[in-house]
Amino acid sequence: MPADSPASHAHARSAWQPALLIGALILVALNLRPALSSLSPLLHQVSKDLGLSAAAAGLLTTLPVFCLGVFAPLAPMLARRFGAERTIGGILLLLAAGVFLRTEFGVAGLFAGSVVAGASIGIIGVLLPGIVKRDFPAHAGTMTGVYTMALCLGAAVAAGSSVPLSQAFGDSWRLGLGFWLVPAVIAALAWWPQARSSHHAGGAAWRVEGLLRDPLAWQVTVFMGLQSSLAYIVFGWLPSILIDRGLSPAEAGLVTSGSIIVQLASSLSAPWLATRGRDQRLAILVVMALSLTGLFGCLYAPMGGLWGWAVVLGLGQGGVFAVALTLIVLRSPDAHVAAGLSSMAQGFGYTLASMGPLAVGVVHDLSGGWSAMGWVFGLIGVCATVAGMGAGRARHVNVRSERIDG
């Protein structure tokens, strides 16, 4: 075959397609946390400028997480109507619009933009794992690890750079927050070839019934929700806690960013280690213990050891999130059940998770400080561990998938 023949060019294109898809997936995943983690280091400044109470600030940190759950069930419907790739491309632009909206129109724009951003992230977050399972069936575990690492990296970069960005833009929190629409637009452009070549809209569909009646499915869902609640408390409130303990906003953002960066290591290693044993219960105990130890250290321990506690927190939270995602796959008998369980775990789970940041704001208002937060952390952590002990057992949910011809 001549080197410049049409067939050789087609082969070259097909050889590049997986690499281009991986790059596009990473860029999309990088944008699924900055809208959440970029606000917390600037929350003091935003609250002061707009006159928000701690409870209102808690609601502001809760809204995007709540929307992750509320809008997650829309993802399968949109994917059936438009195709998963086209849906992700359009929703990325909606995410950029939400990031812009919360920098304009005062308090109303701030809250409305947070809703739009949270809804966008919730929809994309449900669809990406399905694309990974479909296009990388032999490497789904590795690609899930890469996807999780990209999520953590995006969160870390946003948490650590939002304050320096706002200072570089004339101490403007609006520009510091609004900057994150730029990578969302870049990701949409990088994703465009995938959306343009999508051939997955319509056709046969699959029905999964019985998940809402299955105890194991609920244990997976509650574990996903409660561990996520602790994660979004860190995203939304850890910088404020550290600022009140004596750090500057830039230092508090840097510590939060450093803790999230540490998650890169455990998010890749924890699922591999968790699948080496008979079941995942021991792994869940370890990562939950690390998460709670790090949280209590950041809240109560002397500030001289803060970075050590932040590292412990990062190792725990990176590991527990990755294990939670892994449980969705391990507890499912086939890919279609896994998609249904993922939608359930993220829909109900993130709605449950949103209560954590709100509870922190309410308790802070009622107690006038942070000392009572240990009770909040402890209650959520114990309940998450109990649910994890059920979800970590080596068994499948008792449901099956059924094909519906379209």
C-alpha positions in Angstrom: 0.0 0.0 0.0 1.5 3.4 -1.0 2.4 5.5 2.0 0.3 8.4 0.8 -2.7 6.4 -0.3 -6.2 7.2 1.1 -6.2 3.9 3.1 -2.9 4.8 4.8 -4.3 8.2 5.8 -7.4 6.6 7.2 -5.3 4.2 9.2 -3.2 7.1 10.5 -6.4 8.9 11.6 -7.7 5.8 13.3 -4.4 5.3 15.1 -4.6 8.9 16.4 -8.2 8.7 17.5 -7.7 7.0 20.9 -5.0 9.4 21.8 -7.1 12.4 20.8 -10.0 11.0 22.8 -7.9 10.5 25.9 -6.6 14.1 25.6 -10.1 15.4 25.2 -11.4 13.3 28.1 -8.6 14.7 30.4 -9.4 18.3 29.4 -13.1 17.8 30.1 -12.4 16.1 33.4 -10.1 19.0 34.4 -13.1 21.3 34.2 -15.4 19.3 36.5 -14.1 20.7 39.8 -12.7 24.3 39.3 -16.2 25.8 39.5 -16.6 24.2 42.9 -13.1 24.6 44.4 -12.2 28.1 43.1 -14.9 29.8 45.2 -13.8 28.6 48.7 -10.5 30.6 48.9 -12.4 33.7 47.9 -15.5 33.0 50.0 -14.4 35.5 52.7 -14.0 38.3 50.1 -17.2 37.4 48.2 -19.2 37.3 51.5 -17.9 40.6 52.7 -18.4 42.3 49.3 -22.0 41.0 48.9 -23.0 40.9 52.6 -23.5 37.2 52.8 -24.0 35.5 56.2 -22.3 32.2 57.0 -25.6 30.4 56.4 -26.0 32.1 53.0 -22.3 31.3 52.2 -23.1 27.7 53.2 -26.0 27.7 50.8 -23.8 29.0 48.1 -21.3 26.1 48.6 -24.2 23.7 48.8 -26.1 24.7 45.7 -23.6 23.4 43.0 -23.3 20.0 44.9 -27.1 19.8 45.2 -27.4 20.4 41.5 -24.9 17.6 40.8 -27.5 15.2 42.1 -30.7 16.9 41.0 -29.6 17.2 37.3 -27.7 13.9 37.1 -30.9 11.9 35.9 -31.1 14.3 32.9 -27.8 12.9 31.5 -29.1 9.5 30.1 -32.1 11.3 28.6 -30.0 13.9 26.8 -27.5 11.2 25.7 -30.4 9.1 24.1 -31.7 12.2 22.3 -28.4 13.9 21.1 -25.7 11.3 21.8 -23.3 11.4 24.7 -20.5 13.3 22.8 -22.8 16.0 21.5 -24.4 16.4 25.0 -21.0 16.8 26.6 -19.9 19.4 24.1 -23.0 21.5 24.5 -22.9 21.3 28.3 -19.3 22.4 28.4 -20.4 25.7 26.9 -23.2 25.9 29.4 -20.7 25.4 32.2 -18.6 28.3 30.8 -21.8 30.4 30.8 -22.6 29.5 34.4 -19.0 30.5 35.5 -19.5 33.8 33.8 -23.0 34.4 35.2 -21.9 34.1 38.8 -19.5 37.0 38.3 -22.3 39.3 37.2 -25.6 40.6 38.5 -24.7 40.6 42.2 -26.1 38.0 44.6 -28.7 36.8 42.1 -26.1 36.1 39.4 -23.8 34.4 41.9 -26.4 31.9 43.0 -27.9 31.4 39.5 -24.5 30.8 38.0 -23.7 28.3 40.7 -26.9 26.4 39.8 -26.0 26.4 36.1 -22.4 25.3 36.8 -23.4 22.6 39.2 -26.1 21.2 36.8 -23.5 21.2 34.0 -20.9 19.3 36.0 -23.6 16.8 37.2 -24.6 15.9 33.7 -21.1 15.6 32.3 -20.0 13.6 35.3 -22.6 10.9 34.6 -21.7 10.6 30.9 -17.9 10.4 31.0 -17.6 7.1 32.8 -19.9 5.5 30.2 -17.7 6.7 27.4 -14.6 5.3 29.2 -16.3 1.9 29.6 -17.5 1.9 26.0 -14.3 3.1 24.2 -11.7 1.6 26.5 -13.2 -1.7 27.7 -9.8 -3.4 28.2 -8.4 -0.5 30.2 -11.5 0.8 32.0 -9.8 0.7 35.4 -6.7 2.5 34.2 -8.8 5.2 32.4 -11.0 5.6 35.4 -7.9 6.3 37.4 -6.7 8.8 34.9 -10.1 10.5 34.9 -10.1 10.7 38.7 -6.6 12.1 38.7 -7.7 14.8 36.2 -10.6 15.7 38.5 -8.3 16.1 41.4 -5.8 18.1 39.5 -8.4 20.5 38.2 -9.7 21.0 41.8 -6.2 21.5 43.2 -5.1 24.1 40.5 -8.3 26.1 41.0 -8.1 26.1 44.8 -4.5 27.2 44.8 -4.6 29.8 42.1 -7.9 31.6 42.6 -6.6 34.1 45.1 -3.4 34.8 43.1 -5.5 35.3 40.0 -7.8 37.7 41.7 -4.8 39.6 43.0 -3.3 39.7 39.6 -6.5 41.1 38.2 -6.6 44.0 40.6 -7.9 42.2 43.7 -11.1 41.4 41.9 -12.8 38.2 43.0 -15.1 38.4 40.0 -12.2 38.0 37.6 -10.6 35.4 39.8 -13.7 33.3 39.5 -14.5 34.2 36.0 -11.2 33.0 34.7 -12.3 29.4 34.9 -14.7 29.8 31.9 -11.5 29.9 29.7 -10.5 26.3 30.3 -14.1 25.2 29.9 -14.2 26.8 26.4 -10.8 25.3 25.5 -12.2 21.8 26.6 -15.3 22.4 24.4 -13.1 23.1 21.4 -10.9 20.1 22.1 -14.1 17.9 22.4 -15.6 19.2 19.2 -14.2 16.5 17.0 -15.7 13.9 19.2 -19.1 15.6 19.1 -19.0 16.0 15.4 -18.2 12.3 14.7 -20.8 11.0 17.3 -22.9 8.2 15.9 -24.4 7.0 19.2 -27.7 8.9 19.4 -30.9 6.9 19.1 -31.0 3.2 18.4 -31.4 0.5 21.1 -31.8 1.4 24.7 -31.4 -0.6 27.9 -33.7 -0.7 30.8 -32.5 -1.5 34.3 -35.2 -2.1 36.9 -35.1 -2.8 40.6 -32.2 -0.7 41.7 -34.3 1.5 44.0 -35.5 -1.7 45.8 -32.0 -3.2 46.2 -30.3 -2.7 49.6 -26.8 -3.0 48.2 -27.5 -0.3 45.6 -28.6 2.0 48.4 -25.5 1.2 50.5 -23.3 2.1 47.5 -25.3 5.3 47.0 -25.2 6.4 50.6 -21.4 5.7 50.8 -20.9 7.7 47.6 -23.0 10.6 49.0 -21.5 10.8 52.5 -17.9 10.5 51.4 -18.6 13.2 48.8 -20.2 15.3 51.5 -16.8 15.4 53.4 -15.0 16.2 50.1 -17.3 19.2 49.4 -17.0 20.4 52.9 -13.2 20.6 52.3 -13.8 22.4 48.9 -16.2 24.8 50.4 -15.1 25.5 53.9 -11.5 24.3 54.6 -9.9 27.6 53.5 -12.4 29.6 55.7 -11.5 27.4 58.7 -7.8 27.9 58.1 -8.2 31.6 57.6 -9.9 31.9 60.9 -7.1 29.8 62.4 -4.6 32.5 61.3 -3.6 31.8 57.7 -3.9 34.4 54.9 -6.4 33.6 52.1 -3.5 32.8 49.8 -1.9 30.4 52.3 -5.3 28.8 53.0 -5.9 28.2 49.3 -2.3 26.8 49.0 -2.9 24.3 51.8 -6.2 23.2 50.3 -4.6 22.9 46.9 -1.7 20.9 48.3 -4.1 18.5 50.0 -6.0 18.0 46.8 -2.8 17.4 44.8 -1.9 14.6 47.2 -5.2 12.9 46.1 -3.6 12.2 42.7 -1.4 9.5 44.3 -4.2 7.7 46.3 -6.8 8.1 43.6 -4.8 5.9 41.3 -3.4 3.4 43.8 -6.4 2.9 46.1 -8.6 1.1 43.6 -5.8 -1.2 42.6 -5.1 -2.1 46.2 -8.8 -2.4 47.0 -9.3 -5.0 44.3 -6.4 -7.2 45.6 -8.3 -8.4 48.6 -11.4 -10.6 49.1 -13.6 -7.5 49.3 -13.2 -3.7 49.7 -14.2 -3.4 53.4 -10.6 -3.1 54.8 -9.7 -0.5 52.1 -12.8 1.5 53.0 -11.9 1.5 56.7 -8.3 2.7 55.9 -9.3 5.5 53.6 -12.1 6.7 55.8 -9.8 6.7 58.9 -7.2 8.8 57.0 -9.9 11.2 55.8 -11.3 11.8 59.4 -7.8 12.0 60.9 -6.8 14.6 58.4 -10.0 16.6 58.9 -9.7 16.6 62.7 -6.0 17.5 62.5 -6.8 20.5 60.2 -9.5 21.6 62.6 -7.9 21.1 66.1 -4.2 20.2 65.9 -1.5 22.9 66.4 -0.8 24.8 63.2 2.8 23.8 63.1 1.8 20.4 61.8 -0.8 21.6 59.4 0.8 20.5 56.2 1.2 16.9 57.6 -2.5 16.8 58.4 -3.3 18.2 54.9 -1.3 15.4 53.3 -3.1 12.7 55.4 -6.5 14.3 54.5 -5.5 14.3 50.8 -4.5 10.6 50.9 -7.7 9.7 52.5 -10.1 11.7 50.4 -8.4 10.8 47.1 -8.6 7.1 48.0 -12.1 7.1 49.3 -13.5 8.8 46.2 -11.7 6.5 43.8 -12.9 3.4 45.8 -16.4 4.7 45.7 -16.3 5.0 41.9 -14.8 1.5 41.8 -17.6 0.0 43.9 -20.1 1.1 41.2 -18.3 -1.2 38.7 -17.6 -4.0 41.1 -21.1 -4.3 42.5 -22.7 -4.4 38.9 -23.1 -7.6 36.9 -22.9 -5.8 33.5 -22.1 -2.4 32.0 -25.7 -1.3 31.7 -26.4 -2.0 35.3 -23.2 -0.1 36.1 -24.6 2.9 34.2 -27.9 2.7 36.1 -26.1 2.4 39.4 -23.8 5.3 38.5 -26.8 7.5 37.8 -28.5 6.4 41.1 -25.3 6.8 43.2 -24.5 10.3 41.7 -28.1 11.5 41.6 -29.2 10.6 45.1 -25.7 10.6 46.5 -24.7 14.1 45.5 -28.1 15.4 46.7 -27.3 13.9 50.1 -23.7 15.2 49.8 -25.0 18.8 49.4 -26.3 18.7 53.0 -22.8 18.6 54.5 -21.6 22.1 53.4 -25.0 23.6 54.3 -24.8 22.0 57.8 -21.3 23.5 58.3 -22.6 27.0 57.5 -25.6 26.6 59.8 -23.6 25.1 62.7 -21.0 27.9 62.3 -23.8 30.5 62.5 -25.4 28.9 65.6 -22.1 28.2 67.5 -20.2 31.3 66.4 -17.1 29.4 65.5 -15.6 26.2 64.2 -15.0 24.1 67.3 -18.3 22.3 67.0 -17.5 21.1 63.5 -15.9 17.9 64.8 -19.3 16.6 65.6 -20.4 17.2 62.0 -17.3 15.6 60.6 -17.6 12.6 63.0 -21.3 12.0 62.3 -20.9 12.0 58.6 -17.7 9.9 58.7 -19.2 7.2 61.0 -22.3 6.9 58.8 -20.2 6.8 55.6 -18.1 4.0 57.2 -21.2 2.0 58.2 -22.6 2.3 54.6 -19.2 1.4 53.2 -19.1 -1.8 55.2 -22.2 -2.9 53.4 -21.2 -1.6 50.0 -17.7 -3.2 50.3 -19.0 -6.8 50.4 -18.1 -8.9 47.4 -21.5 -9.3 45.8 -23.6 -7.8 42.9 -26.8 -5.8 43.1 -29.7 -8.1 42.5 -30.9 -6.6 39.2 -30.5 -7.3 35.5 -30.6 -5.1 32.4 -33.1 -5.6 29.5 -32.7 -4.4 26.0 -35.4 -2.2 24.5 -35.2 -1.9 20.7 -35.4 1.6 19.4 
